[in-house]
Amino acid sequence: MRLKAILRLKCPHCCQGPVFRKPFVMYRTCAQCGIVYERERGYFMMSVFVGYVMSFFVVIPVLIGLYMTIRPSLNGYLIGAVVTLVLAIPLIFHYARVIWMHLDELMDPRQIPPT
Ligand SMILES: [Zn+2]
């Protein structure tokens, strides 16, 4: 259920409310359960770390693919990594935030009932 909610970019608490209103724009609260997504100032700084780890898992297969096929120069690998990361920015941005919120919910579940 939680994995499905992550894949569909849903609320970490109820796994039903959408997190994003439109690309790159989040709702402030969950429409289903009412939790505030940003628990405190700087809450999403940890999602930067999640995005960093995600970008590693996005770029490494591309670099291995380049190595297995055309074996470019060092600059070729660099260009391949940069192009891959630029193309993956929307994916990484959205999923890093949602994955971070779900990890945080698992480690520190919200106790306060919705108001
Ligand atoms: Zn919710």
Backbone and ligand atoms as CSV (ligand in chain L), in Angstrom:
chain,resi,resn,atom,element,x,y,z
A,1,MET,N,N,0.833,-1.203,0.000
A,1,MET,CA,C,0.000,0.000,0.000
A,1,MET,C,C,0.869,1.255,0.000
A,2,ARG,N,N,1.889,1.277,0.891
A,2,ARG,CA,C,2.757,2.453,0.945
A,2,ARG,C,C,3.560,2.597,-0.341
A,3,LEU,N,N,4.050,1.490,-0.873
A,3,LEU,CA,C,4.818,1.549,-2.116
A,3,LEU,C,C,3.957,2.090,-3.257
A,4,LYS,N,N,2.707,1.663,-3.299
A,4,LYS,CA,C,1.781,2.146,-4.318
A,4,LYS,C,C,1.540,3.651,-4.138
A,5,ALA,N,N,1.418,4.073,-2.869
A,5,ALA,CA,C,1.205,5.498,-2.586
A,5,ALA,C,C,2.419,6.320,-3.014
A,6,ILE,N,N,3.619,5.774,-2.800
A,6,ILE,CA,C,4.828,6.491,-3.218
A,6,ILE,C,C,4.851,6.612,-4.736
A,7,LEU,N,N,4.577,5.503,-5.416
A,7,LEU,CA,C,4.608,5.518,-6.880
A,7,LEU,C,C,3.576,6.498,-7.444
A,8,ARG,N,N,2.451,6.637,-6.767
A,8,ARG,CA,C,1.392,7.530,-7.241
A,8,ARG,C,C,1.486,8.921,-6.611
A,9,LEU,N,N,2.577,9.197,-5.871
A,9,LEU,CA,C,2.833,10.498,-5.248
A,9,LEU,C,C,1.692,10.908,-4.320
A,10,LYS,N,N,1.337,9.992,-3.400
A,10,LYS,CA,C,0.233,10.252,-2.480
A,10,LYS,C,C,0.740,10.562,-1.077
A,11,CYS,N,N,-0.173,11.037,-0.247
A,11,CYS,CA,C,0.085,11.468,1.134
A,11,CYS,C,C,0.777,10.366,1.947
A,12,PRO,N,N,1.792,10.719,2.768
A,12,PRO,CA,C,2.484,9.705,3.572
A,12,PRO,C,C,1.651,9.200,4.748
A,13,HIS,N,N,0.622,9.933,5.145
A,13,HIS,CA,C,-0.167,9.550,6.314
A,13,HIS,C,C,-1.348,8.660,5.930
A,14,CYS,N,N,-2.182,9.117,4.997
A,14,CYS,CA,C,-3.379,8.352,4.630
A,14,CYS,C,C,-3.178,7.574,3.328
A,15,CYS,N,N,-2.116,7.863,2.598
A,15,CYS,CA,C,-1.791,7.192,1.337
A,15,CYS,C,C,-2.877,7.407,0.269
A,16,GLN,N,N,-3.681,8.460,0.423
A,16,GLN,CA,C,-4.744,8.694,-0.554
A,16,GLN,C,C,-4.724,10.088,-1.169
A,17,GLY,N,N,-4.460,11.105,-0.355
A,17,GLY,CA,C,-4.481,12.468,-0.870
A,17,GLY,C,C,-3.287,12.753,-1.758
A,18,PRO,N,N,-3.487,13.516,-2.829
A,18,PRO,CA,C,-2.356,13.854,-3.699
A,18,PRO,C,C,-1.410,14.839,-3.016
A,19,VAL,N,N,-0.142,14.746,-3.305
A,19,VAL,CA,C,0.850,15.646,-2.714
A,19,VAL,C,C,1.069,16.860,-3.604
A,20,PHE,N,N,1.025,16.658,-4.919
A,20,PHE,CA,C,1.328,17.748,-5.844
A,20,PHE,C,C,0.060,18.242,-6.537
A,21,ARG,N,N,-0.088,19.570,-6.570
A,21,ARG,CA,C,-1.216,20.208,-7.248
A,21,ARG,C,C,-0.965,20.216,-8.745
A,22,LYS,N,N,0.239,20.569,-9.133
A,22,LYS,CA,C,0.692,20.513,-10.518
A,22,LYS,C,C,2.193,20.278,-10.465
A,23,PRO,N,N,2.833,20.034,-11.604
A,23,PRO,CA,C,4.268,19.744,-11.546
A,23,PRO,C,C,5.048,20.807,-10.769
A,24,PHE,N,N,5.835,20.361,-9.818
A,24,PHE,CA,C,6.719,21.174,-8.974
A,24,PHE,C,C,5.965,22.022,-7.947
A,25,VAL,N,N,4.649,21.901,-7.846
A,25,VAL,CA,C,3.883,22.684,-6.863
A,25,VAL,C,C,3.117,21.726,-5.960
A,26,MET,N,N,3.434,21.793,-4.649
A,26,MET,CA,C,2.792,20.896,-3.684
A,26,MET,C,C,1.556,21.534,-3.081
A,27,TYR,N,N,0.646,20.690,-2.620
A,27,TYR,CA,C,-0.406,21.159,-1.731
A,27,TYR,C,C,0.236,21.412,-0.373
A,28,ARG,N,N,-0.325,22.368,0.401
A,28,ARG,CA,C,0.197,22.614,1.747
A,28,ARG,C,C,-0.270,21.529,2.716
A,29,THR,N,N,-1.515,21.102,2.544
A,29,THR,CA,C,-2.078,20.064,3.408
A,29,THR,C,C,-2.689,18.962,2.550
A,30,CYS,N,N,-2.920,17.808,3.195
A,30,CYS,CA,C,-3.544,16.690,2.498
A,30,CYS,C,C,-5.054,16.930,2.414
A,31,ALA,N,N,-5.617,16.748,1.226
A,31,ALA,CA,C,-7.057,16.965,1.047
A,31,ALA,C,C,-7.868,15.872,1.740
A,32,GLN,N,N,-7.275,14.712,1.985
A,32,GLN,CA,C,-8.002,13.600,2.604
A,32,GLN,C,C,-7.937,13.628,4.124
A,33,CYS,N,N,-6.719,13.711,4.690
A,33,CYS,CA,C,-6.575,13.600,6.143
A,33,CYS,C,C,-6.196,14.928,6.796
A,34,GLY,N,N,-5.816,15.919,6.036
A,34,GLY,CA,C,-5.585,17.252,6.586
A,34,GLY,C,C,-4.211,17.514,7.173
A,35,ILE,N,N,-3.286,16.552,7.100
A,35,ILE,CA,C,-1.957,16.811,7.672
A,35,ILE,C,C,-1.238,17.888,6.857
A,36,VAL,N,N,-0.379,18.624,7.544
A,36,VAL,CA,C,0.459,19.618,6.870
A,36,VAL,C,C,1.700,18.884,6.388
A,37,TYR,N,N,1.960,18.949,5.085
A,37,TYR,CA,C,3.086,18.180,4.539
A,37,TYR,C,C,4.427,18.672,5.061
A,38,GLU,N,N,4.607,19.987,5.132
A,38,GLU,CA,C,5.880,20.529,5.621
A,38,GLU,C,C,5.799,20.641,7.138
A,39,ARG,N,N,6.338,19.654,7.825
A,39,ARG,CA,C,6.204,19.577,9.286
A,39,ARG,C,C,6.833,20.761,9.988
A,40,GLU,N,N,7.947,21.249,9.468
A,40,GLU,CA,C,8.660,22.378,10.073
A,40,GLU,C,C,9.480,23.053,8.990
A,41,ARG,N,N,10.007,24.230,9.325
A,41,ARG,CA,C,10.837,24.935,8.339
A,41,ARG,C,C,12.052,24.076,8.000
A,42,GLY,N,N,12.359,23.996,6.724
A,42,GLY,CA,C,13.511,23.212,6.300
A,42,GLY,C,C,13.251,21.726,6.261
A,43,TYR,N,N,11.987,21.344,6.406
A,43,TYR,CA,C,11.639,19.916,6.448
A,43,TYR,C,C,12.110,19.183,5.192
A,44,PHE,N,N,12.025,19.851,4.052
A,44,PHE,CA,C,12.352,19.159,2.801
A,44,PHE,C,C,13.841,19.187,2.467
A,45,MET,N,N,14.661,19.711,3.375
A,45,MET,CA,C,16.109,19.663,3.126
A,45,MET,C,C,16.595,18.216,3.047
A,46,MET,N,N,15.977,17.317,3.813
A,46,MET,CA,C,16.392,15.912,3.758
A,46,MET,C,C,16.027,15.281,2.412
A,47,SER,N,N,15.031,15.854,1.724
A,47,SER,CA,C,14.683,15.298,0.422
A,47,SER,C,C,15.797,15.576,-0.589
A,48,VAL,N,N,16.623,16.570,-0.317
A,48,VAL,CA,C,17.782,16.819,-1.183
A,48,VAL,C,C,18.722,15.617,-1.118
A,49,PHE,N,N,18.905,15.091,0.091
A,49,PHE,CA,C,19.758,13.911,0.245
A,49,PHE,C,C,19.130,12.707,-0.472
A,50,VAL,N,N,17.816,12.542,-0.325
A,50,VAL,CA,C,17.117,11.450,-1.014
A,50,VAL,C,C,17.307,11.605,-2.530
A,51,GLY,N,N,17.178,12.844,-3.021
A,51,GLY,CA,C,17.378,13.098,-4.447
A,51,GLY,C,C,18.791,12.784,-4.903
A,52,TYR,N,N,19.751,13.066,-4.019
A,52,TYR,CA,C,21.148,12.766,-4.326
A,52,TYR,C,C,21.335,11.262,-4.513
A,53,VAL,N,N,20.777,10.481,-3.604
A,53,VAL,CA,C,20.868,9.017,-3.701
A,53,VAL,C,C,20.126,8.533,-4.953
A,54,MET,N,N,18.948,9.108,-5.212
A,54,MET,CA,C,18.198,8.715,-6.404
A,54,MET,C,C,18.976,9.008,-7.683
A,55,SER,N,N,19.630,10.171,-7.727
A,55,SER,CA,C,20.362,10.538,-8.942
A,55,SER,C,C,21.504,9.555,-9.192
A,56,PHE,N,N,22.090,9.048,-8.107
A,56,PHE,CA,C,23.127,8.024,-8.245
A,56,PHE,C,C,22.551,6.795,-8.953
A,57,PHE,N,N,21.358,6.352,-8.510
A,57,PHE,CA,C,20.749,5.160,-9.101
A,57,PHE,C,C,20.204,5.416,-10.508
A,58,VAL,N,N,20.038,6.672,-10.884
A,58,VAL,CA,C,19.599,6.993,-12.248
A,58,VAL,C,C,20.807,7.055,-13.187
A,59,VAL,N,N,21.898,7.653,-12.712
A,59,VAL,CA,C,23.047,7.902,-13.583
A,59,VAL,C,C,23.909,6.653,-13.783
A,60,ILE,N,N,24.085,5.860,-12.735
A,60,ILE,CA,C,24.979,4.700,-12.840
A,60,ILE,C,C,24.565,3.743,-13.968
A,61,PRO,N,N,23.268,3.371,-14.088
A,61,PRO,CA,C,22.902,2.484,-15.209
A,61,PRO,C,C,23.197,3.100,-16.572
A,62,VAL,N,N,23.023,4.418,-16.683
A,62,VAL,CA,C,23.313,5.086,-17.964
A,62,VAL,C,C,24.808,4.998,-18.262
A,63,LEU,N,N,25.638,5.246,-17.246
A,63,LEU,CA,C,27.089,5.190,-17.459
A,63,LEU,C,C,27.521,3.758,-17.799
A,64,ILE,N,N,26.918,2.775,-17.137
A,64,ILE,CA,C,27.236,1.380,-17.467
A,64,ILE,C,C,26.799,1.078,-18.900
A,65,GLY,N,N,25.624,1.604,-19.278
A,65,GLY,CA,C,25.145,1.421,-20.650
A,65,GLY,C,C,26.089,2.035,-21.672
A,66,LEU,N,N,26.594,3.225,-21.357
A,66,LEU,CA,C,27.555,3.874,-22.255
A,66,LEU,C,C,28.833,3.042,-22.362
A,67,TYR,N,N,29.280,2.533,-21.228
A,67,TYR,CA,C,30.502,1.727,-21.211
A,67,TYR,C,C,30.328,0.449,-22.038
A,68,MET,N,N,29.136,-0.160,-21.920
A,68,MET,CA,C,28.888,-1.425,-22.622
A,68,MET,C,C,28.689,-1.238,-24.120
A,69,THR,N,N,28.309,-0.031,-24.539
A,69,THR,CA,C,27.995,0.171,-25.959
A,69,THR,C,C,29.065,0.989,-26.680
A,70,ILE,N,N,29.052,2.312,-26.505
A,70,ILE,CA,C,29.918,3.144,-27.351
A,70,ILE,C,C,31.254,3.499,-26.713
A,71,ARG,N,N,31.414,3.254,-25.424
A,71,ARG,CA,C,32.667,3.562,-24.722
A,71,ARG,C,C,33.225,4.940,-25.096
A,72,PRO,N,N,32.512,5.985,-24.667
A,72,PRO,CA,C,32.943,7.345,-25.031
A,72,PRO,C,C,34.186,7.763,-24.248
A,73,SER,N,N,34.675,8.959,-24.582
A,73,SER,CA,C,35.786,9.525,-23.819
A,73,SER,C,C,35.257,9.957,-22.447
A,74,LEU,N,N,36.153,10.445,-21.601
A,74,LEU,CA,C,35.740,10.903,-20.269
A,74,LEU,C,C,34.683,11.995,-20.373
A,75,ASN,N,N,34.872,12.919,-21.338
A,75,ASN,CA,C,33.874,13.971,-21.545
A,75,ASN,C,C,32.539,13.385,-21.976
A,76,GLY,N,N,32.565,12.298,-22.720
A,76,GLY,CA,C,31.328,11.638,-23.148
A,76,GLY,C,C,30.545,11.122,-21.953
A,77,TYR,N,N,31.239,10.530,-20.992
A,77,TYR,CA,C,30.566,10.063,-19.767
A,77,TYR,C,C,29.981,11.246,-18.998
A,78,LEU,N,N,30.763,12.331,-18.939
A,78,LEU,CA,C,30.300,13.521,-18.215
A,78,LEU,C,C,29.041,14.087,-18.869
A,79,ILE,N,N,29.068,14.200,-20.197
A,79,ILE,CA,C,27.901,14.714,-20.919
A,79,ILE,C,C,26.716,13.770,-20.727
A,80,GLY,N,N,26.964,12.474,-20.792
A,80,GLY,CA,C,25.895,11.500,-20.582
A,80,GLY,C,C,25.276,11.640,-19.207
A,81,ALA,N,N,26.112,11.832,-18.185
A,81,ALA,CA,C,25.606,11.978,-16.816
A,81,ALA,C,C,24.806,13.267,-16.674
A,82,VAL,N,N,25.328,14.367,-17.225
A,82,VAL,CA,C,24.632,15.660,-17.091
A,82,VAL,C,C,23.296,15.634,-17.834
A,83,VAL,N,N,23.287,15.117,-19.062
A,83,VAL,CA,C,22.037,15.058,-19.831
A,83,VAL,C,C,21.017,14.185,-19.103
A,84,THR,N,N,21.466,13.050,-18.584
A,84,THR,CA,C,20.552,12.156,-17.853
A,84,THR,C,C,19.969,12.850,-16.634
A,85,LEU,N,N,20.822,13.554,-15.877
A,85,LEU,CA,C,20.329,14.230,-14.667
A,85,LEU,C,C,19.360,15.359,-15.002
A,86,VAL,N,N,19.670,16.116,-16.054
A,86,VAL,CA,C,18.768,17.214,-16.432
A,86,VAL,C,C,17.402,16.654,-16.835
A,87,LEU,N,N,17.418,15.552,-17.604
A,87,LEU,CA,C,16.151,14.945,-18.015
A,87,LEU,C,C,15.403,14.347,-16.824
A,88,ALA,N,N,16.151,13.915,-15.802
A,88,ALA,CA,C,15.523,13.238,-14.656
A,88,ALA,C,C,15.128,14.201,-13.544
A,89,ILE,N,N,15.402,15.493,-13.706
A,89,ILE,CA,C,15.095,16.461,-12.638
A,89,ILE,C,C,13.635,16.401,-12.190
A,90,PRO,N,N,12.648,16.416,-13.102
A,90,PRO,CA,C,11.253,16.354,-12.628
A,90,PRO,C,C,10.971,15.083,-11.832
A,91,LEU,N,N,11.426,13.966,-12.334
A,91,LEU,CA,C,11.219,12.684,-11.653
A,91,LEU,C,C,11.857,12.704,-10.265
A,92,ILE,N,N,13.109,13.136,-10.195
A,92,ILE,CA,C,13.839,13.133,-8.928
A,92,ILE,C,C,13.224,14.118,-7.946
A,93,PHE,N,N,12.847,15.301,-8.411
A,93,PHE,CA,C,12.261,16.315,-7.524
A,93,PHE,C,C,11.005,15.783,-6.845
A,94,HIS,N,N,10.086,15.238,-7.638
A,94,HIS,CA,C,8.812,14.787,-7.089
A,94,HIS,C,C,8.994,13.565,-6.186
A,95,TYR,N,N,9.712,12.582,-6.672
A,95,TYR,CA,C,9.830,11.350,-5.891
A,95,TYR,C,C,10.730,11.528,-4.669
A,96,ALA,N,N,11.720,12.402,-4.729
A,96,ALA,CA,C,12.572,12.614,-3.553
A,96,ALA,C,C,11.752,13.167,-2.400
A,97,ARG,N,N,10.881,14.126,-2.680
A,97,ARG,CA,C,10.044,14.693,-1.614
A,97,ARG,C,C,9.082,13.658,-1.051
A,98,VAL,N,N,8.423,12.922,-1.955
A,98,VAL,CA,C,7.432,11.951,-1.488
A,98,VAL,C,C,8.122,10.807,-0.735
A,99,ILE,N,N,9.245,10.319,-1.247
A,99,ILE,CA,C,9.965,9.245,-0.550
A,99,ILE,C,C,10.427,9.729,0.817
A,100,TRP,N,N,10.941,10.961,0.892
A,100,TRP,CA,C,11.371,11.501,2.184
A,100,TRP,C,C,10.202,11.579,3.156
A,101,MET,N,N,9.036,12.063,2.704
A,101,MET,CA,C,7.884,12.167,3.604
A,101,MET,C,C,7.431,10.787,4.077
A,102,HIS,N,N,7.475,9.792,3.204
A,102,HIS,CA,C,7.070,8.439,3.609
A,102,HIS,C,C,8.097,7.840,4.573
A,103,LEU,N,N,9.383,8.052,4.323
A,103,LEU,CA,C,10.405,7.561,5.261
A,103,LEU,C,C,10.215,8.217,6.623
A,104,ASP,N,N,9.975,9.522,6.621
A,104,ASP,CA,C,9.778,10.253,7.872
A,104,ASP,C,C,8.535,9.746,8.593
A,105,GLU,N,N,7.483,9.457,7.850
A,105,GLU,CA,C,6.249,8.949,8.467
A,105,GLU,C,C,6.486,7.572,9.088
A,106,LEU,N,N,7.325,6.755,8.437
A,106,LEU,CA,C,7.636,5.431,8.997
A,106,LEU,C,C,8.453,5.565,10.280
A,107,MET,N,N,9.418,6.503,10.282
A,107,MET,CA,C,10.297,6.658,11.446
A,107,MET,C,C,9.613,7.402,12.582
A,108,ASP,N,N,8.738,8.343,12.231
A,108,ASP,CA,C,8.101,9.207,13.231
A,108,ASP,C,C,6.656,9.469,12.818
A,109,PRO,N,N,5.786,8.472,13.044
A,109,PRO,CA,C,4.387,8.610,12.600
A,109,PRO,C,C,3.696,9.788,13.283
A,110,ARG,N,N,2.843,10.442,12.545
A,110,ARG,CA,C,2.119,11.584,13.113
A,110,ARG,C,C,1.060,11.081,14.081
A,111,GLN,N,N,1.052,11.639,15.280
A,111,GLN,CA,C,0.120,11.208,16.321
A,111,GLN,C,C,-1.096,12.101,16.410
A,112,ILE,N,N,-0.923,13.333,15.946
A,112,ILE,CA,C,-2.000,14.328,16.125
A,112,ILE,C,C,-3.138,14.006,15.153
A,113,PRO,N,N,-4.365,13.849,15.668
A,113,PRO,CA,C,-5.476,13.619,14.748
A,113,PRO,C,C,-5.718,14.852,13.897
A,114,PRO,N,N,-6.201,14.678,12.682
A,114,PRO,CA,C,-6.418,15.831,11.809
A,114,PRO,C,C,-7.483,16.757,12.393
A,115,THR,N,N,-7.269,18.049,12.199
A,115,THR,CA,C,-8.224,19.028,12.731
A,115,THR,C,C,-9.122,19.514,11.620
L,1,ZN,ZN,ZN,-3.417,12.335,3.846
